[in-house]
């Protein structure tokens, strides 16, 4: 999912013509803050989801500057998609990862139970535990506000208003 924020206001465009570095600096700060808002919201949603045993997924959510005035936020953990969308039957999960997950949740004899759980997942799949889309829906209004404030700061700095 993408969020785009397009500004057509003549004053903003004039600000970029007069002082592109000033406008870019202000917008870069705002975009970094907006991206960080998405990161923190997603991390909180994963914690609230009660579907993690370790903090690997939480720690893997990050953002990067991917272009001029562009940020990308993503979870780097390879299993994030399985948590978000669930899995269909026929997927055999890693038994060691399941054993560690069961152990962290306090299950008795996690090694033996991990095989039974893997067979159950293979036969039935897993339910989705969405965190990304709900995080985006929660964070989007605040991200837009942060970006709008950054635009206003840039315009104020350029025009002295």
C-alpha positions in Angstrom: 0.0 0.0 0.0 1.2 3.5 -0.8 0.4 6.9 0.6 1.1 9.8 -1.7 0.9 13.4 -0.7 0.8 15.7 -3.7 0.9 19.4 -3.1 -0.2 21.7 -6.0 -0.4 24.9 -4.1 1.3 27.7 -6.0 3.0 29.0 -2.9 4.6 25.7 -2.3 5.8 25.4 -5.9 7.1 28.9 -5.7 8.9 28.0 -2.5 10.6 25.1 -4.3 11.6 27.5 -7.1 13.1 30.1 -4.7 14.7 27.8 -2.1 14.7 24.1 -3.1 17.1 23.1 -0.4 15.1 24.8 2.4 11.9 23.2 1.2 13.6 19.8 0.7 15.2 19.9 4.2 11.8 20.7 5.8 10.0 18.0 3.8 12.7 15.4 4.5 12.3 16.0 8.2 8.6 15.7 7.9 8.7 12.5 5.8 11.2 10.9 8.2 8.8 11.7 11.1 5.8 10.4 9.2 7.6 7.2 8.3 8.7 6.7 11.9 5.0 7.2 12.9 4.1 4.3 10.6 7.0 2.1 12.0 5.9 2.7 15.6 2.2 2.2 14.9 3.0 -1.1 13.1 5.3 -2.2 16.0 2.5 -1.5 18.5 -0.1 -3.3 16.4 2.1 -6.4 16.2 2.6 -6.4 20.0 -1.2 -5.9 20.5 -1.9 -8.7 18.1 -0.6 -11.3 20.6 0.8 -13.3 17.7 4.5 -12.9 18.4 6.7 -14.8 20.8 9.9 -13.0 20.0 10.7 -9.4 19.0 12.2 -10.3 15.6 9.2 -9.0 13.6 8.8 -5.9 15.8 12.5 -5.1 15.4 12.4 -5.8 11.6 9.9 -3.0 10.9 11.9 0.0 9.5 11.9 2.8 7.0 14.4 3.9 4.4 14.8 6.9 2.1 14.2 5.4 -1.3 14.3 8.5 -3.4 14.1 12.3 -3.3 11.2 13.1 -1.0 10.2 9.4 -0.8 10.2 6.9 2.1 9.5 3.2 2.2 8.3 1.4 5.3 8.4 -2.4 5.5 8.8 -5.4 7.8 12.0 -7.2 6.9 11.1 -10.4 8.7 10.4 -13.0 6.0 7.3 -14.4 7.9 5.5 -11.0 8.1 3.3 -11.9 5.1 2.3 -15.2 6.7 1.1 -13.4 9.8 -0.7 -10.7 7.8 -2.5 -13.0 5.4 -2.4 -16.4 7.1 -1.5 -19.5 5.1 -3.4 -21.9 3.0 -3.3 -25.7 3.7 -0.2 -27.3 2.2 2.4 -25.1 3.8 4.8 -26.9 6.1 6.3 -24.5 8.6 9.8 -24.8 10.0 9.7 -27.2 13.0 12.5 -25.5 14.8 10.8 -22.1 14.7 7.6 -23.7 15.9 9.4 -25.4 18.8 11.0 -22.1 19.8 7.6 -20.3 19.6 6.0 -23.0 21.7 8.8 -22.9 24.2 8.5 -19.1 24.5 4.8 -19.5 25.1 5.4 -22.0 28.0 4.2 -25.2 26.2 5.2 -28.5 27.8 7.6 -30.5 25.6 7.8 -28.0 22.7 9.9 -30.2 20.4 7.4 -33.0 20.3 4.4 -30.6 20.1 6.0 -28.7 17.2 5.7 -31.6 14.9 2.0 -32.0 15.7 1.5 -28.3 15.2 3.3 -28.3 11.9 1.1 -31.2 10.7 -2.0 -29.2 11.8 -0.8 -26.1 9.9 0.0 -28.2 6.9 -3.5 -29.7 6.9 -5.5 -26.5 7.9 -3.3 -23.5 7.2 -3.2 -20.5 9.6 -5.6 -17.7 10.2 -4.6 -14.2 9.3 -3.5 -11.8 12.1 -3.4 -8.6 10.1 -1.2 -5.8 11.5 0.0 -3.9 8.4 -3.3 -2.7 6.9 -4.7 -1.8 10.4 -1.5 0.1 11.2 -1.6 2.0 8.0 -5.3 3.0 8.6 -4.4 4.1 12.1 -1.3 6.1 11.2 -2.4 7.6 7.9 -4.2 10.7 9.2 -1.3 11.6 11.5 1.2 11.0 8.8 -0.7 13.4 6.5 -0.8 16.0 9.3 3.0 15.7 9.9 3.7 16.1 6.2 1.3 19.1 6.0 3.1 20.7 8.9 6.5 20.2 7.2 5.2 21.8 4.1 3.9 24.8 6.1 7.3 25.1 7.9 9.1 25.1 4.6 6.8 27.8 3.1 7.1 29.9 6.3 10.9 29.7 6.2 11.2 30.6 2.5 8.7 33.5 2.6 9.2 34.6 6.2 5.6 34.3 7.1 
